[in-house]
Amino acid sequence: MQSPGRTLEFVIDGMSCASCVGRVEKALRAVPGVTDASVNLATSRATVATAGAVRPPELVRVVEAAGYEVPAETAELAIDGMTCASCVSRVEKALEKVPGVIDAAVNLATGRATVRSAGGVDAAALVAAVSEAGYEARLSSGSGGADADAEQERRSLELSRLRRSLALAALLTLPIVVLEMGSHLVGPFGHWLDAALGRQPVLYLSFVLASVVQFGPGLRFYAKGVPALLRAAPDMNSLVVLGTSAAYGYSVVATFAPDLLPEGTVNVYYEAAAVIVTLIMLGRYLEAVSKGRTSEAIRRLVGLQPKTARVRRDGIVTEVPLNDVLVGDLVVVRPGDRLPVDGMVSEGSSYVDESMISGEPVPVAKSAGAEVVGGTINKTGSFTFTATKVGSDTLLAQIIRMVEQAQGAKLPIQALVDRVTAWFVPAVIAVAVLTAGVWLAFGPEPALTFALVNAVATLIIACPCAMGLATPTSIMVGTGRAAELGILFRKGDALQTLRDTSVVALDKTGTLTAGRPELTDLLVADGHDEAEVLRLVAAAEARSEHPIAGAIVAAAERRSVGPAAVSAFEALPGLGIVATVDGRVVLVGADRLMRQSGIDCSGFGDRAAALADDAKTPLYVAIDGGIAALVAVADPIKASTPAAIAALHGLGLKVAMITGDSRRTAEAVARRLGIDEVIAEVLPDGKLQAVRNLRAGDRKVAFVGDGINDAPALAEADVGIAIGTGTDVAIETADVVLMSGDLRNVANAIGLSQATIRNIRENLFWAFAYNVSLIPVAAGALYPFYGVLLSPIVAAGAMALSSVFVLSNALRLRRFRPALDADVSADPQLRPGLAGAA
């Protein structure tokens, strides 16, 4: 939230005259807390002075409501030093205070912040704001591969440091536990220890060992926790510092100045302080290991990028780093090479395994003029291609970026966590202070000891980490697993919205069907030869540009019928074609053309009606004035479509089809597939209205399409799902992208969405239930009834395990198995990328 008396500046698009300026200024000044607003038409900038807590998103909203746009720029920061949900809240607030920032979303699991700003914000200001909040930040490079490599290196370094610190802490803590606990639990050992060394030397030895633990491995807690306390913004490190320092400090007083303590309260808790540090470090270590596993999908994607490329420059082939490849470079590819960037084949030919993109197991033939994609694998031959997209512009880089953005997203379900964590740590400290006060005032003797032990246990058992990790870790693993299945969530909140979908609306052409017509039937009249009729019809249709003509010509090519000479050709719009082929007059078209030409086609009438009812387009063929054949062309239903529709019904969803085709054809397709609702004969804007109608009654609608004409409906739907083999416009408009054209992945995407949200709810339940139930126990709430107190050591172990539990539960999503196997290769060696990384 913005501080009082702040001035905000941002860019506004769409203003064209002085009246626009007046309209925008009036809208801004009407916002509560805005004292003045000045808009400059020449620079397209607005300057807003506030006297209260005004959030930039509210200003952006009123500007857009007035009919103008506030272009938002997005920056990504890598944040170091965050350990719990309180850290996330603190960093977000610090970033949102930077002038021009609309909002900031911080992800604890990825350690990244996504900042939206109006009019651009200096990256240095963002980094400085994070630094002032007590954390370290650096601007993301924008290259998914480089960022992932750097992040992996930092994680490995941190893991190595944690491992060393944990080993040292455990090595020093073990003797303390043996000395302190052993003497209490094993009487003879205690007597021997007192006789051999004496009680005071044992205390001195424990003091030395505990001090090394406290200010050696445990120094990391002080480095973060103390500054946070001084800023009056305590975090989890602060809780650990307060708890362990209290136990350690009390023990030091008991060791060196016992007279300062009331009689009967002279006890030492060196083992508690040391064990707490060790157990929490163990939890941090296990948490770091688990966090590394949650980002495995990104690492696998980055692994698809080769580090170098063979480039031909001035006739010489040299191997250069991937980042040095330029647009226009000639890249030489050998058998078995992974293609470094996107491009177009200029020389040679080969077969390329593109299963990571399309899911198709069969390598694709490539020759001059064919497009190739970076990350795919060349199989047999050698070829040279011209680089067209390099660096962050390649398809693989865009995929990595989409996955990262989805993993860094905040779902609506996170809102509750954000509200709680804003006050969680201060509330825990308050409860600990209250606990100490109550035990001192009403507890049994030695009251001071009870007060200390229970206050420390209260501080240590609280775990904001589990709450902070509950949502982002599940999102990371869920979206990563989705990417491995060829499902890309472009927008993270679609992961939650998709779960609530009740209607799936599907485009027909290219989505339910192959999108290319095929000749399905050829019925010849008596006295005519099938091959000869096809030869004449194909020759005539070769002059037509209609898709149906292409289907007939392709069928003739597959059957290797001979060529024929066309001496005359005429296309009759809405009717068909008339041509002279090898001296014979050939007519191909609808029954209207036959009637107009005086040709009787009634003999095929019943068969034509049956074909039309089967979603096929019947055409009549007449040769030299007599009916010769009936042909039928259809856009075949994809082999995977029936199973996909059945799977959607199995999830309890209604399935609708929206198409521009005739109602008769659309209903025929719907009958074959068992589709619940048909909306036919619609234009692109009609598709948009159809989606709106389907949303009536508060129903959530997912729309699946692949074409430019589907873009409005994809944008209007609650969740837009684009077929990855479709157009760029459709993909850019969608919330979810299916990398292959297999519709079975729609059901898999919904199933994964349901599994992920269920996993998040489990994590949140555990995180909240853990804190709500165990903090009172640690404070001693059960002691008056059952005489039960919680040891600070047990509290530390429980706290460490709570985060590990949440992470482990999130990692179960990696084992998600789709209900339907989409069209991907069964051979892991042929599908090392999106479709096969499992």
ABEGO torsion letter per residue (X at the ends): XBBBGBBBBBBBBGBABAAAAAAAAAAAAABBGBABBBBBAAAGBBBBBBABBBBAAAAAAAAAAAGBBBBBBBBBBBBBGBABAAAAAAAAAAAAABBGBABBBBBAAAGBBBBBBBGEBBAAAAAAAAAAAGBBBBBBAGBAAAAAAAAAAAAAAAAAAAAAAAAAAAAAAAAAAAAAAAAAABAAAAAAAAAAAEAAAAAAAAAAAAAAAAABAAAAAAAAAAAAAAAGBBBAAAAAAAAAAAAAAAAAAAAABAAABBBGABBBAAAAAAAAAAAAAAAAAAAAAAAAAAAAAAAAAAAABBABBBBBBGGBBBBBBAAABBBGBBBBBBBGBBBABBBBBABEBBBBBAAAAAGBABBBBBBBGBBBBBGBBBAABBBBBBBABBEAABAAAAAAAAAAAAAABBBAAAAAAAAAAAAAAAAAAAAAAAAAAAAAAABBOBAAAAAAAAAAAAAAABBAAAAAAAAAAAAAAAAAAAAAAGBBBABAAAAAAAAABABBBBBABGAABAGBBBBABBBBBBGBBAAAAAAAAAAAAAABABAAAAAAAAAAAAAGBBBBBBABBBBBBGAEBBBBBGGBBBBBEBAAAAAAAGBBAAAAAAAAAAAAAAGBBBBBBBBGGBBABBBBBBBBBBAAAAAAAAAAAAAGBBBBBBBABBAAAAAAAAAAAGBABBBBGBBAAAAAAAAAAAABGGBBBBBBBABAAAAAAAAABABBBBBAABBAAAAAABABBBABABAAAAAAAAAAAAAAAAAAAAAAAAAAAAAAAAAAAAAGAAAAAAGBBBBAAAAAAAAAAAAAAAAAAAAAAAABBBABBBBBBABAAABABAAABX
